[in-house]
Every structure is written in structure tokens, then in C-alpha cells.
């Protein structure tokens, strides 16, 4: 199923945001739903590749039911695993290669999503500290803030 590989590749980008993540996941879910809705083509494909020895032959209705269950399971796991993605965006605040961009225009959306994900943080203090980091020359050489330690 290439849809999983496409979703994985899209989510590996460095410049992700919650809108991008939501769009990728929504597209993936729509693609899986299309596969589920076109279950007759799956039955035709699978019935042509049946082995000669079988203990029990599955009827076309069984194939349709099983295919629908597989798609439902994939959709359920996708909703469950990606219901909370705001914490992923907070990592973009610490990408050293974006500090110059952030110095010019502070990433308010990323900060807002970070504060949603981590409500225990003091928003104004975090913004001040990040602004200082973005403006300091010694941090610009860092590829990621973790490398500064």
C-alpha cells in the first residue's frame, strides 16, 4: 500500500506545521476511504491470485467484508495516532537553520501550537527567550538548538 509510504515521506519534512500535518492525514484518510469504497476491485484482484490448495474458499462477500475491516482498522489507527499533533510543531521552534527567518518574523503560529500542546509553559517568557536565541550570533551557527549544549 503506497499510501503509507507517501504519508511517511510527507511527515518527514523539516518545515511542517499543524495545517500541513492535518492536510496530509486527511488526504491519507480519504485515499483509504476510496479504497474501502471500491472494494469490488479488490475482490476481483484477489480472486485471480488464489492458490490451488485451500482448506476453505472465501466467497466474494467474505473478501469484501475482510477488505472493509482492514480499511476500517487502518482508518481507526490513523485517527487515534494522529489525534494530537501540536507537539510536533514545537520542534520547528528549535531548528537552527530557521533562526534567521524567525529573527525577522517570529513564528507566532508555532508558539501558539506549542502552548496548546504544553499549557504549563509561560508563553510570554518562552517568546522572550526564543527571541533572544534567534537574535544571538552564537546560536546561528548551531544546526539545531540541541547542538548548542
N, C-alpha and C positions, 0 to 999 in steps of 0.2 A: 504494500500500500504506500505509494509515493507521497501521499498527503502528509503523513507523519514526518517524513524527511523534509518536506517543504516547510512545515511549521517549525521544526527544529532549526533549520537554516535561518528562517526569518527572526527567530527569537535570539539568535547568537549575535546579532548586530550590536555594535557598541552604542549607537545613538538611538536607543529605544526610549519610548515614553509610554505612558499608560494607554494613550489613544492608539498607538501602533500595536501594542500587545493585544488590546481588546479587538482591534480590527483583524489581526492575524488569527486569533482564536475564533472569532465569529466566522471568518471565511472557512476555516477548517471545519467548524461545526456544520456549516451549510454544505460543504463538499461531502461530508459523511452522511448528512441527511439525504442528499441527492442519491448517493449510493444505496442507502436504505430504501428509498422510494423506487429505485429502479431494480428491485430485487429479482425481477423476472429474467433480466440479462445475466445475473449471477447464477441462477439456476441452469440456464442454457449452457453457460460456460462450464459449470462444474459437472453437469451430467455427461458431457462429452469426454471427460477425463477420468471416468470411473474405472477402477481396477477390475480385472475379470473375476477375481475371487473376492467375494464379500460374504460375510455372515448374514447380513441383513441389508437389503437395499432400502435406501431412503426415497421416499416419494418426493415429488416436486414441492408439495406443501411443506414437508419437513425441511427441505432446503431453504424455502422462503422463510420459515419460522426461525431457523438457526441463523440465517443471514441477518434477519431483523434483530435477533438477540445480540449478535456480535456488534452490530452498529449501535444499538442502544447502550451496550456496555461501554463502548468507546466514547460515546457522547456523554454518558454519566460520569465517567472518569475525567473527561476533559472539563466538564463543569465544576467538578469537585476540586480538581488540582489547580485550576486557574481562576477560582473564585476570588482569590486575594493576590493581586499583582502589584500593589502600590509600593511594596518594599523593594521591588526590582528597580524601580525608577530612582530610588535614593542612591544607588551606586553611581549614577551618572553625575552626581554632585562631586564625586571624588576622582573623576577622570582627569588626570593631569594634562592631557592633550587638549582639553576643552577649557582650561583655566583662562586663557587669553580671551576667548569668546565670552566666558562668564564675567570677566572683569568689565567688559563693555556693556553687557546686558545680563543682569543677574537672573538665574533660572528660577523665576517665581513659581512656575507650574511644578517643577521638580521638587522644590521646597515644600509646596503645599501638599503634594502627594506623600512626601516623606513624613510630614507632620500628621497626615491621616493614618499612615502606617504605624507611626511611633508617637502616639499622643502624649507620652510622658516627656518629650523633648520641649525645651523652651524655644519657641520659634524665633523670637527676636534675637536671642543670644546666639542661636545657631546661624542665623543670617549674618550677624556681625562677624562671627568667627570665620565663616566661609568667605565673606567679602575680604577679610584680611588675608586669608590664604591665597585667594585669587590675585590679590594685588602684590604680593611679595615675590621678588625675583627668584629667591632660592627655591620656591615651590614650583616655579615654571619649568625647571629642569627635570622635575620628577615626572615620570611617566604616569604613575598613579600615586595617590596620597599615601598608600600603604608603603610605597618605596621610600618615602621620606623618613621612615623610622630607623 
